Amino acid sequence: MQSLMQAVLLLLWGLTFAAEKPPKGGVKECQDTPSWSNGWSGCAWLPGGKDPTLCRPTINASWPSTAGWTCEYYRQQGLCGEKNGAVKEIRQSARGALHNWPEKNCCGCESQDDTTCNRQTGKLCALEFGTCGFSQGPAYCHNFTQCLCLPGHCADSSGICSLSTKEVLTTNVTQSMCRDTPDWTNGWSGCAYEEGGKDPRLCKPTLGAAWPSTLGWTCEYYRTKGLCKDGTVEKWAMGEMHNYPEYNCCGCQKPSSTKCNRNTGGICLLGVCDSSRGPTECVKGQCLCQQGHCGTTTGVCSLTVDSYNQPLTPEGIQQATGKATDAGISAAEAARSSGKNAAEDVDAAARAAGQAAVRAGLSGEDAAEAAATAAGEAAVSAKATPAQAADAAAKWARHEAESAGLSQHDQAKAAAKAAARAASKAARAVFL
């Protein structure tokens, strides 16, 4: 029997060395809100309560003083996570304010909102009689609380609404266009008595009144007179005194990036932002998304981090792999305590470790290695066979390779390599 097992391992290891190694390193795609917990301090007395990755300890205190279940607990218990490659929405009974908004703070607990066009300006209009003025560009007062950019316009990180919009020409064709802020003027009502004052395109008439009742010079006047051109405005004709033409008129506004606007529209007078907004920080009384996270028009920070493009160091890879493996072993223990069989235990280990590795930014190869190691080590306490450990690791590795769009051949190689490592870990403990 022992010789047969050794022969199987040699065959598997042969497949391992035949597999091509993809480049190491990775990009972080999702990050849980740091130090988040659901606030259930009684987690210390329940299964998994002594595992700090599942039940967060209270800072500077010892067990059983705990802060609540972590995001990792939610994923391992199946309260949220992925199903068939797509984010599975968190169960209704485990979400919301009562549970400290896990759906806004934990990776895999809810699909992330679109951050490509955040219309939050960060300006409040509750004390401005329901108006936003023109200091943010084309904006309006939403629900008498927040100033949002008009539909089609996006705000940059300073809260200024871009004048550029995307117009749909046909089903498959869109075109970027610039639109002046509707009804904008510079507020100089005396324009009626100056050159061009009788031209309503240049000097805006007061609604429902006759000349010489006027509101001020328009954007067209600024362009016609050469006061602004290519994103620059004559200094004497801009700013608050002139109603911010640089934010409201095409040709006067400098292009700025609206890719990642961190404004949420929330306030934090006591230095704390509501957890329903996700990973935030309080800056000068405003709730902004943490660095690397981008806000959405709904006022929630996305957990997706697209600013991390630095390859992980060898030490970082080793550390992340170890943490992912520990997460997998903890998942196996949780599965065993809930009455799962040996095969389900190692399957939980491989899945949890692999997902933790991916969230940490490891490459597909390193993530599969963590999944295989966790499955192999969990097999010992779960009394699972090396074959069961190999099957669990191979299943996870094949699924990830398929999700990455690899060919059937590469999927098979990834599965074989993971199976070999898991079987080796499990068998080594058996032989010893």
C-alpha positions, 0 to 999 in steps of 0.5 A: 500500500505504501509503495502504491501511494509513493508511486502515485505521488511520483506521477503527480509530481512529474505532472507538476514539474511539467507545468509551466510557471506563470509570472509571480506577483499580483494586483490587489482587487478587493480589500475588506474595510480594515478592522471591521467586525459586525459588533457581536461581542458574544462571538467569543463563546461560539464555535470559532470564537477563539480564532482571531481571524473569525472573531476579532479580539478587542484591542489591548484586551484578552479573550473573551473580550471580543469585538465581533465576527469578521469578514472572514467569518462571513465568507467561511460560514457561507453568509456571503461569498462567490457562487458560480464565479459571481458575487453571491448577495449576502443573506437578508438576515445577516446584513444591514445596520443591525450587523454593521453593514457587512455588505458594504465592508466585506469582499464577496458580500455584495457586488460593487457599485460603479465608481467610474462616475461618482456624482458626489461633490462633497458639498451640502445644501441643507443650509443653503435653502436647497440650492448648490450655486455654481461653485461645483459646476453643473450640480443640484441639491438632492433631497435637500441634503447633498449637492450632486452633479447633474445626470451625465456629469461626473465629479473629480476628487475635489468635488467639481463636476466635469462639463464633459458628458457622453452622448449616445448617437446610435446603439453602438456609438457614443461621443463625448461632448461638453455642455455648459452649466444650464442657465449660468451667468456671471451675475453682472446684471449691468451687462444690459448697458454694455456692448452686446447687452441686447443679445440674449446669447451674450447677456441673459435676460431675466425670466419673465421680464423685459430689457434692461432687466438682465442676469449677467454675461453668459458662457457664450460671451466669455468665449466670444470675447476670448475671456476663456480658451483651452481651459484657461480664463482671464484671472480678473474674470474668474473666481467667486466674484464672477460666479466661477466660469472656470467650473461652468463654461466649456472652454473655460474648465481645465480637464481633470480626472473623474476616475476615482472621486473619494467623496461620499457626501457624508459628514463626520463632526465627531471624527467618525463616519458611519460604517454603511459607507464602507472604508472611509476616513474623516477629513476636515469634517467630511467622510472620504473613501480611504486612499485607493478606494473610490466613491459612488454616487450612492455615497458608498466606497467601493472595496475594489482597489485599482491603484495597487499595481506593484508586484508583491515582494518575495517576503510579502508573498510568503507572508500572504501565503501563510495567512491564507493557509491559516484561513483555510485550516480555520475554515476546515475546523469550522466545517468540522465543528458544524458536522461536515464530513472529511471531504467537505472539511478539506474542500472548505480549507482549499476554498477559503485559503485560495480565496484569501490568497486572491484577496491578498493579491497573490498570483493564480499559481501562489493562490493555488499553492495556498489552497493545496497546502491548506487542504493537505494540512487540514486533511490530517485533523479531518482524517481525510485521505490524501486523495480527498485533499488532492481532489479538493485542491484540484477542484479549486485550482481548475475553477480559478484557471477556468475563471481566468480564461486559461485553456483546458490544457492549462486548467488540467496542469494547474489542477494536477500541480495543486493535487500533487501538493495537497496529496504530498502534504497529507501523505507526508503526515500519514507516513510520519 
